[in-house]
């Protein structure tokens, strides 16, 4: 396999092997730095190939799944790439879930082994004790107490094995890894990606939009288990020999600031919620304290005011974009030097975009439509969910579940999730548009908008608002603020002030939780 481009008729392509071959000329260069140490490119390959051999020796067979439940650390890319090198399928999962969630994922994926951080071992043990699916081997990364019968230290397993001599002869369309959807709309789905999919995201977005190069240093607040974070901290940097900074704990503003100053990353990847917290902090670094050349936002649409404030403070572009677990990374993005704040930007070259109405036909510019994407990084399926697979993966097109508008200049603006759209007085209202307008008020830190049913059975908009520390604003003031900036029918009829909003571990607002709460009252 060459290090240029995957031939469309390639029979053999192993993603881990491709990366290792690509970086053999920079073995002593730093690939990763985490909270406890460093990992060079040579060490990354050596330890990954040793782990591949250890997994095969443990009886895990090609295409069987292994659960990857680990905090971001140097062992994470070793585990992910080691499994893929052996043709075994890593199932990367959220580290902030419950034992019940992990029991479901173990049962659903039928994982034959688990790779787990020591701090997460107790919750994995609880999930395994449910007895719904037997896991034959558990490899534990980090300092752990006495291990049980099926458990072994990950480091010991790696050190005891010889590097696997050759990668599994997988094909570009073979199952490579799974990611579970974030669950922002309910039960997570096991999304099956191919060996070649991460190659395409690095070619089209990492190189094509970010212009990532060997001298870059990447720091992603989004975690590796998230499709967004996987690209930011593994796929993109390893595709060009760049270095990555990993943060094991929560990406609080202070934790992010410490790494921006200590390690001087050139590329920072976050989500709107994180940028809100950073800009609200009195400890926000000045532009001359950091080395950023670009920042990226995804997960939810980035409000215009927030983008302007971050860009002006650091003197760099912040590229808002939209991606998905199903497409693996960003497919619509603002571009360096071509930024339209308040929009998700322009189609990433290599992806096709269509907006369709309820009749399935394309809509005109300025009209809200359902977002469909065509591109080479689309997932294969949702495991064990034929109906949802057919609904989402429609031939060459992937249905995103988002509502968008195409602007006259070719950029695209988010109108919210399809299941979040409201119909008020016979007209569509985008919750995001109302939320973004509320965020322009000096007193508002965060907001979420849902529809509620009044006594007459009609839908009214309701906004949940988190105020900045020490700030004051009344409901009537905020209603008037929105009325002055949007069409009158869009303003929130009801406003409730709250201390925090329900969110997924990746920072997405869970509006369905707010709807559930309203339904219980």
KELUMVEX-264341 format. One record per residue (C-alpha): y, z, x; residue in one letter; residue number from 1. Coordinates in steps of 0.5 Angstrom, whole numbers. Each point is the difference from the previous one (the first is absolute). Layout:
<lumvos>
LUMVO      v      w      u  res    n
LUMVO      Y      Z      X    a  NUM
...
</lumvos>
This chain:
<lumvos>
LUMVO      v      w      u  res    n
LUMVO      0      0      0    x    1
LUMVO      7     -2      3    x    2
LUMVO      6      4     -1    x    3
LUMVO      4     -5     -3    x    4
LUMVO     -2     -2     -7    x    5
LUMVO     -6      1     -4    x    6
LUMVO     -3     -7     -2    x    7
LUMVO     -1      0     -7    x    8
LUMVO     -7     -2      1    x    9
LUMVO     -2      6      5    x   10
LUMVO     -6      3     -1    x   11
LUMVO      1      6      4    x   12
LUMVO      6      4      0    x   13
LUMVO     -1      8      2    x   14
LUMVO      7      3     -1    x   15
LUMVO     -1      5      5    x   16
LUMVO     -3     -4      5    x   17
LUMVO      6     -5     -1    x   18
LUMVO      5      6      2    x   19
LUMVO     -4      2      6    x   20
LUMVO      0     -7      3    x   21
LUMVO      7     -1     -2    x   22
LUMVO      2      7      4    x   23
LUMVO     -4      0      6    x   24
LUMVO      5     -2      5    x   25
LUMVO      4      6     -2    x   26
LUMVO     -5      5      1    x   27
LUMVO      4      6      3    x   28
LUMVO      6     -1     -5    x   29
LUMVO      1      5     -5    x   30
LUMVO     -3     -2     -7    x   31
LUMVO      1      7     -4    x   32
LUMVO      4      6      1    x   33
LUMVO     -2      6     -5    x   34
LUMVO      2      7     -1    x   35
LUMVO     -5      2      6    x   36
LUMVO     -1     -6      5    x   37
LUMVO      0     -7      2    x   38
LUMVO     -5     -6     -1    x   39
LUMVO      1     -6      4    x   40
LUMVO     -3     -7     -2    x   41
LUMVO     -6      1      5    x   42
LUMVO     -2      7     -3    x   43
LUMVO      1     -3     -7    x   44
LUMVO     -5     -5      1    x   45
LUMVO     -5      4      4    x   46
LUMVO      0      6     -5    x   47
LUMVO      0     -5     -6    x   48
LUMVO     -6     -4      3    x   49
LUMVO     -4      7      1    x   50
LUMVO      2      2     -7    x   51
LUMVO     -3     -6     -2    x   52
LUMVO     -7      1      4    x   53
LUMVO      0      7     -3    x   54
LUMVO      1     -2     -7    x   55
LUMVO     -6     -5      1    x   56
LUMVO     -4      5      4    x   57
LUMVO      1      5     -6    x   58
LUMVO     -4     -5     -5    x   59
LUMVO      7     -3     -3    x   60
LUMVO     -2     -7     -2    x   61
LUMVO      5     -6      0    x   62
LUMVO      4     -1     -6    x   63
LUMVO     -1      7     -2    x   64
LUMVO      6      5     -1    x   65
LUMVO      2      6      4    x   66
LUMVO      6      4     -3    x   67
LUMVO      6      1      4    x   68
LUMVO      4      6     -2    x   69
LUMVO      4      2      6    x   70
LUMVO      7      1      2    x   71
LUMVO      4     -5      4    x   72
LUMVO     -2      2      7    x   73
LUMVO     -3     -4      6    x   74
LUMVO     -7      0     -3    x   75
LUMVO      2     -3     -6    x   76
LUMVO      1     -7      3    x   77
LUMVO     -7      1      4    x   78
LUMVO     -3      2     -7    x   79
LUMVO      2     -6     -3    x   80
LUMVO     -1     -5      5    x   81
LUMVO     -6      3      2    x   82
LUMVO     -3     -1     -6    x   83
LUMVO      2     -7     -1    x   84
LUMVO     -2     -2      7    x   85
LUMVO     -7      2     -3    x   86
LUMVO      0     -4     -6    x   87
LUMVO      0      7     -4    x   88
LUMVO      6      0     -5    x   89
LUMVO      5      6      0    x   90
LUMVO      3      3     -6    x   91
LUMVO      6      3      2    x   92
LUMVO      3      5     -6    x   93
LUMVO      6      4     -1    x   94
LUMVO      0      7      4    x   95
LUMVO      3      4     -6    x   96
LUMVO     -5     -1     -6    x   97
LUMVO     -4      5     -3    x   98
LUMVO     -8      2      1    x   99
LUMVO     -1     -4     -7    x  100
LUMVO      4     -6      3    x  101
LUMVO     -5      0      6    x  102
LUMVO     -6      1     -4    x  103
LUMVO      2     -6     -4    x  104
LUMVO      1     -4      6    x  105
LUMVO     -6      2      3    x  106
LUMVO     -4     -2     -6    x  107
LUMVO      4     -7     -1    x  108
LUMVO     -1     -2      7    x  109
LUMVO     -7      3      1    x  110
LUMVO      3      1      7    x  111
LUMVO     -6      2      5    x  112
LUMVO      4      4      5    x  113
LUMVO      7      3      0    x  114
LUMVO      5      0      6    x  115
LUMVO      5      6     -1    x  116
LUMVO      5      4      3    x  117
LUMVO     -2      8      1    x  118
LUMVO      6      2     -5    x  119
LUMVO     -3     -4     -5    x  120
LUMVO     -7      2      1    x  121
LUMVO      0      6     -5    x  122
LUMVO      2     -5     -6    x  123
LUMVO     -5     -5      2    x  124
LUMVO     -5      5      0    x  125
LUMVO      2      2     -7    x  126
LUMVO     -1     -7     -2    x  127
LUMVO     -6     -1      3    x  128
LUMVO     -3      6     -3    x  129
LUMVO      1     -3     -7    x  130
LUMVO     -7     -3      2    x  131
LUMVO      2     -7     -4    x  132
LUMVO     -1     -4      7    x  133
LUMVO     -3      2      6    x  134
LUMVO      3     -1      7    x  135
LUMVO     -4     -1      6    x  136
LUMVO      4      1      5    x  137
LUMVO      7      4      1    x  138
LUMVO      4     -1      6    x  139
LUMVO      6      5      1    x  140
LUMVO      6     -2      4    x  141
LUMVO      4      6      3    x  142
LUMVO     -1      7      1    x  143
LUMVO     -5      3     -5    x  144
LUMVO     -4      6     -1    x  145
LUMVO     -8      0      0    x  146
LUMVO     -2     -6     -3    x  147
LUMVO     -6     -1     -5    x  148
LUMVO     -6     -4      0    x  149
LUMVO      2     -7     -1    x  150
LUMVO      7      1      4    x  151
LUMVO      2     -1      7    x  152
LUMVO      6     -1      4    x  153
LUMVO      3     -7      0    x  154
LUMVO      2      1      8    x  155
LUMVO     -7      2      2    x  156
LUMVO     -3     -6     -4    x  157
LUMVO      4     -5      3    x  158
LUMVO     -1      3      7    x  159
LUMVO     -7      0      0    x  160
LUMVO     -1     -7     -2    x  161
LUMVO      1     -6      4    x  162
LUMVO      5     -6     -2    x  163
LUMVO     -4     -4     -5    x  164
LUMVO     -1     -7      4    x  165
LUMVO      2     -5     -5    x  166
LUMVO      4      0     -7    x  167
LUMVO     -4     -1     -6    x  168
LUMVO      1     -8     -2    x  169
LUMVO      4      1     -6    x  170
LUMVO      3     -5     -3    x  171
LUMVO      7     -1     -2    x  172
LUMVO     -1      1     -8    x  173
LUMVO     -5      6      1    x  174
LUMVO      2      7     -2    x  175
LUMVO      4      3      5    x  176
LUMVO      2      6     -3    x  177
LUMVO      2      4     -7    x  178
LUMVO      7      3     -2    x  179
LUMVO      1      4     -6    x  180
LUMVO      6     -2     -5    x  181
LUMVO      5      6      0    x  182
LUMVO     -2      2     -7    x  183
LUMVO      8     -1     -2    x  184
LUMVO     -3     -2     -7    x  185
LUMVO     -7      4      0    x  186
LUMVO     -7     -1      3    x  187
LUMVO      0     -3      7    x  188
LUMVO     -3     -6      1    x  189
LUMVO     -5     -2      6    x  190
LUMVO      4     -6      3    x  191
LUMVO     -5     -4      4    x  192
LUMVO      4     -4      6    x  193
LUMVO     -3     -5      5    x  194
LUMVO     -1      0      7    x  195
LUMVO      6     -5      1    x  196
LUMVO      5      3     -5    x  197
LUMVO      3      4      5    x  198
LUMVO      1     -6      5    x  199
LUMVO      4     -4     -6    x  200
LUMVO      5      6     -1    x  201
LUMVO      1      1      7    x  202
LUMVO      1     -8      1    x  203
LUMVO      5     -1     -6    x  204
LUMVO      4      7     -1    x  205
LUMVO     -1      4      7    x  206
LUMVO      2     -6      4    x  207
LUMVO      3     -5     -5    x  208
LUMVO      5      5     -3    x  209
LUMVO      0      6      5    x  210
LUMVO      0     -4      6    x  211
LUMVO     -4      5      3    x  212
LUMVO     -1      0      7    x  213
LUMVO     -4      4      6    x  214
LUMVO      6      4      2    x  215
LUMVO      1      3     -7    x  216
LUMVO     -2      7     -2    x  217
LUMVO     -2      1     -7    x  218
LUMVO      1      6     -4    x  219
LUMVO     -3      0     -7    x  220
LUMVO      2      6     -5    x  221
LUMVO     -5     -3     -5    x  222
LUMVO     -7      2      2    x  223
LUMVO     -6     -4      3    x  224
LUMVO     -4      0     -6    x  225
LUMVO      5     -3     -4    x  226
LUMVO      0     -8      0    x  227
LUMVO      7      0      2    x  228
LUMVO     -1      5      6    x  229
LUMVO     -6     -3      2    x  230
LUMVO      4     -6      2    x  231
LUMVO      6      4      3    x  232
LUMVO     -4      4      4    x  233
LUMVO     -7     -4      2    x  234
LUMVO      0     -7     -2    x  235
LUMVO      7     -2      2    x  236
LUMVO      1      3      7    x  237
LUMVO     -7     -1      2    x  238
LUMVO      1     -8     -1    x  239
LUMVO      5      0      5    x  240
LUMVO     -1      6      5    x  241
LUMVO      5      4     -3    x  242
LUMVO      0      8      0    x  243
LUMVO     -1      5     -6    x  244
LUMVO      3      7     -1    x  245
LUMVO     -5      4     -5    x  246
LUMVO      2      6     -4    x  247
LUMVO     -6      4     -3    x  248
LUMVO      4      4     -5    x  249
LUMVO      5     -1     -5    x  250
LUMVO      6     -5      1    x  251
LUMVO      5      5     -1    x  252
LUMVO      7     -2      2    x  253
LUMVO      0      5      6    x  254
LUMVO     -7     -3      2    x  255
LUMVO      3     -7      0    x  256
LUMVO      6      2      4    x  257
LUMVO     -4      3      5    x  258
LUMVO     -4     -6      1    x  259
LUMVO      6     -5      0    x  260
LUMVO      3      4      5    x  261
LUMVO     -6      2      5    x  262
LUMVO     -3     -7      0    x  263
LUMVO      5     -5     -2    x  264
LUMVO     -3     -4     -4    x  265
LUMVO      3     -7     -2    x  266
LUMVO     -3     -1     -6    x  267
LUMVO      0      5     -6    x  268
LUMVO     -4     -1     -6    x  269
LUMVO      1      5     -6    x  270
LUMVO      0      0     -8    x  271
LUMVO      7      1     -4    x  272
LUMVO     -2      7     -2    x  273
LUMVO      0      2      8    x  274
LUMVO      6     -4      1    x  275
LUMVO      4      4     -5    x  276
LUMVO     -3      7      3    x  277
LUMVO      3     -3      7    x  278
LUMVO      7     -2     -2    x  279
LUMVO      0      7     -4    x  280
LUMVO     -1      4      6    x  281
LUMVO      5      3      4    x  282
LUMVO     -4     -1      7    x  283
LUMVO      0     -8     -1    x  284
LUMVO      0     -3      7    x  285
LUMVO      6     -4      2    x  286
LUMVO     -1     -7      2    x  287
LUMVO      1      1      7    x  288
LUMVO     -6      5      0    x  289
LUMVO     -5     -5     -2    x  290
LUMVO     -2     -7      2    x  291
LUMVO     -2     -3     -7    x  292
LUMVO      1     -8      0    x  293
LUMVO     -3      0     -7    x  294
LUMVO     -2      4     -6    x  295
LUMVO     -5     -2     -6    x  296
LUMVO     -1      3     -7    x  297
LUMVO     -5     -1     -5    x  298
LUMVO     -4      4     -5    x  299
LUMVO      5     -1     -5    x  300
LUMVO      7     -4     -1    x  301
LUMVO      5      3      5    x  302
LUMVO      7      1     -4    x  303
LUMVO      6     -4      3    x  304
LUMVO      4      6      1    x  305
LUMVO     -5      4      4    x  306
LUMVO     -2     -7      4    x  307
LUMVO      8     -1      2    x  308
LUMVO      1      8      2    x  309
LUMVO     -6      0      5    x  310
LUMVO      2     -7      2    x  311
LUMVO      7      2      2    x  312
LUMVO     -2      7      3    x  313
LUMVO     -5     -4      5    x  314
LUMVO      3     -6      1    x  315
LUMVO     -6     -4     -2    x  316
LUMVO     -3     -4     -5    x  317
LUMVO     -5      4     -5    x  318
LUMVO     -5     -5     -3    x  319
LUMVO     -2      1     -7    x  320
LUMVO     -7     -3     -2    x  321
LUMVO     -5      0     -5    x  322
LUMVO     -8      0      2    x  323
LUMVO     -6      3     -3    x  324
LUMVO     -7      3      1    x  325
LUMVO     -3     -7     -2    x  326
LUMVO      4     -4      4    x  327
LUMVO      0      5      6    x  328
LUMVO      7     -1      2    x  329
LUMVO      7     -2     -2    x  330
LUMVO      0     -7     -3    x  331
LUMVO      8      0     -2    x  332
LUMVO      5      2      5    x  333
LUMVO      7      0      2    x  334
LUMVO      1     -3      7    x  335
LUMVO      4      2      6    x  336
LUMVO      6     -3     -1    x  337
LUMVO     -1     -2     -7    x  338
LUMVO      0      6     -4    x  339
LUMVO      2      1     -7    x  340
LUMVO      0      7     -2    x  341
LUMVO     -2      2     -7    x  342
LUMVO     -6     -5      1    x  343
LUMVO     -7     -1      3    x  344
LUMVO      3     -6      4    x  345
LUMVO     -4     -6      0    x  346
LUMVO     -7     -3      0    x  347
LUMVO     -3      1      7    x  348
LUMVO     -2     -7      3    x  349
LUMVO     -8     -1     -1    x  350
LUMVO      1      4     -7    x  351
LUMVO      1     -4     -7    x  352
LUMVO      4      4     -5    x  353
LUMVO      0     -1     -8    x  354
LUMVO      3      3     -6    x  355
LUMVO     -3     -1     -6    x  356
LUMVO      1      2     -7    x  357
LUMVO     -4      3     -6    x  358
LUMVO     -3     -7     -1    x  359
LUMVO     -2     -1      7    x  360
LUMVO      5     -5      2    x  361
LUMVO      6      0      5    x  362
LUMVO      6      3     -2    x  363
LUMVO      7     -2      2    x  364
LUMVO      5      3      5    x  365
LUMVO      3      6     -3    x  366
LUMVO     -6      2     -4    x  367
LUMVO     -5      6      0    x  368
LUMVO     -7     -3      2    x  369
LUMVO     -7      3      2    x  370
LUMVO      0     -1      8    x  371
LUMVO     -6     -4      2    x  372
LUMVO     -2     -1      8    x  373
LUMVO     -4     -5      4    x  374
LUMVO     -2      1      7    x  375
LUMVO     -5      1      5    x  376
LUMVO      0      8      0    x  377
LUMVO     -2      1     -7    x  378
LUMVO     -6      5     -1    x  379
LUMVO     -7     -3     -2    x  380
LUMVO     -1      5     -6    x  381
LUMVO      0      7     -3    x  382
LUMVO     -6      3      2    x  383
LUMVO     -4      1     -7    x  384
LUMVO      5     -2     -4    x  385
LUMVO     -1     -7     -3    x  386
LUMVO      5      0     -6    x  387
LUMVO      6      2      5    x  388
LUMVO     -2     -4      5    x  389
LUMVO      0     -6     -4    x  390
LUMVO      7      2     -3    x  391
LUMVO      3      1      7    x  392
LUMVO     -3     -6      4    x  393
LUMVO      1     -6     -4    x  394
LUMVO     -3     -6      5    x  395
LUMVO      5     -1      5    x  396
LUMVO      5      5     -3    x  397
LUMVO      1      8      0    x  398
LUMVO      3      3     -6    x  399
LUMVO      4      6      3    x  400
LUMVO      2      4     -7    x  401
LUMVO      7     -1      2    x  402
LUMVO      6     -3     -4    x  403
LUMVO      5     -4      4    x  404
LUMVO      6     -4      0    x  405
LUMVO      2     -6      4    x  406
LUMVO      7     -1      2    x  407
LUMVO      4     -6      1    x  408
LUMVO     -1      0      8    x  409
LUMVO     -7      1      0    x  410
LUMVO     -1      7      0    x  411
LUMVO     -4      5     -4    x  412
LUMVO      3      6     -4    x  413
LUMVO     -5      6     -2    x  414
LUMVO      0      1     -8    x  415
LUMVO     -5      6      1    x  416
LUMVO     -8      0     -1    x  417
LUMVO     -3     -4     -6    x  418
LUMVO     -2      6     -4    x  419
LUMVO      7      4      2    x  420
LUMVO      4     -6     -4    x  421
LUMVO      4      3     -6    x  422
LUMVO      1     -4     -6    x  423
LUMVO      7      3     -3    x  424
LUMVO      3     -3     -6    x  425
LUMVO     -4     -6      1    x  426
LUMVO      2     -1      7    x  427
LUMVO     -4      1      6    x  428
LUMVO      3      6      5    x  429
LUMVO     -2      1      7    x  430
LUMVO     -1      7      2    x  431
LUMVO      2     -1      7    x  432
LUMVO      6     -4     -2    x  433
LUMVO      3      7     -4    x  434
LUMVO     -3      4      6    x  435
LUMVO      3     -4      5    x  436
LUMVO      7      1     -3    x  437
LUMVO     -1      7     -1    x  438
LUMVO     -1      1      7    x  439
LUMVO      7     -3      1    x  440
LUMVO      3      6     -2    x  441
LUMVO      2      5      5    x  442
LUMVO     -4      6     -3    x  443
LUMVO     -6     -3     -1    x  444
LUMVO     -6      0      5    x  445
LUMVO     -6     -3     -4    x  446
LUMVO     -1     -2     -7    x  447
LUMVO     -6     -3     -4    x  448
LUMVO      1     -4     -7    x  449
LUMVO     -5      0     -5    x  450
LUMVO     -1     -2     -8    x  451
LUMVO      0      5     -5    x  452
LUMVO     -1     -1     -8    x  453
LUMVO      5      3     -4    x  454
LUMVO     -1      3     -7    x  455
LUMVO      0     -7     -3    x  456
LUMVO     -5     -3      4    x  457
LUMVO      5     -4      5    x  458
LUMVO      0      0      7    x  459
LUMVO      6      4      4    x  460
LUMVO      1      0      7    x  461
LUMVO     -1      7      4    x  462
LUMVO      2      2      7    x  463
LUMVO     -2      5      4    x  464
LUMVO      5      2      5    x  465
LUMVO      0      4      7    x  466
LUMVO      7      2      2    x  467
LUMVO      2      1      7    x  468
LUMVO      0      7      3    x  469
LUMVO      7      3     -2    x  470
LUMVO      1     -6     -5    x  471
LUMVO      2      0     -7    x  472
LUMVO      0     -5     -5    x  473
LUMVO     -1      0     -8    x  474
LUMVO     -4     -4     -4    x  475
LUMVO      6     -3     -4    x  476
LUMVO      3     -2      7    x  477
LUMVO     -6     -3      2    x  478
LUMVO     -1     -4     -6    x  479
LUMVO      7     -3      1    x  480
LUMVO     -1     -1      7    x  481
LUMVO     -6     -5     -2    x  482
LUMVO      4     -3     -6    x  483
LUMVO      6     -2      4    x  484
LUMVO     -5     -4      5    x  485
LUMVO     -6     -3     -4    x  486
LUMVO      0     -3     -7    x  487
LUMVO      1      6     -5    x  488
LUMVO     -7     -1     -3    x  489
LUMVO     -3      2      6    x  490
LUMVO      3      7      1    x  491
LUMVO     -5      6      0    x  492
LUMVO      1      3     -7    x  493
LUMVO     -3      7      3    x  494
LUMVO      1      3      6    x  495
LUMVO     -4      6      3    x  496
LUMVO      1      3      7    x  497
LUMVO     -6      2      4    x  498
LUMVO     -1      3      7    x  499
LUMVO     -5     -5      2    x  500
LUMVO     -3     -6     -3    x  501
LUMVO     -8     -1      0    x  502
LUMVO     -2     -5      6    x  503
LUMVO     -6     -3      3    x  504
LUMVO     -2      2      7    x  505
LUMVO      4     -6      3    x  506
LUMVO      6      2     -4    x  507
LUMVO      0     -5     -6    x  508
LUMVO      2      3     -6    x  509
LUMVO     -5      2     -6    x  510
LUMVO      4     -2     -6    x  511
LUMVO     -7      0     -4    x  512
LUMVO      0      8      2    x  513
LUMVO      7      0     -4    x  514
LUMVO     -3     -4     -6    x  515
LUMVO     -6      5      0    x  516
LUMVO      5      6      0    x  517
LUMVO      4     -3     -5    x  518
LUMVO     -6     -1     -5    x  519
LUMVO     -2      7      1    x  520
LUMVO      6      3     -3    x  521
</lumvos>
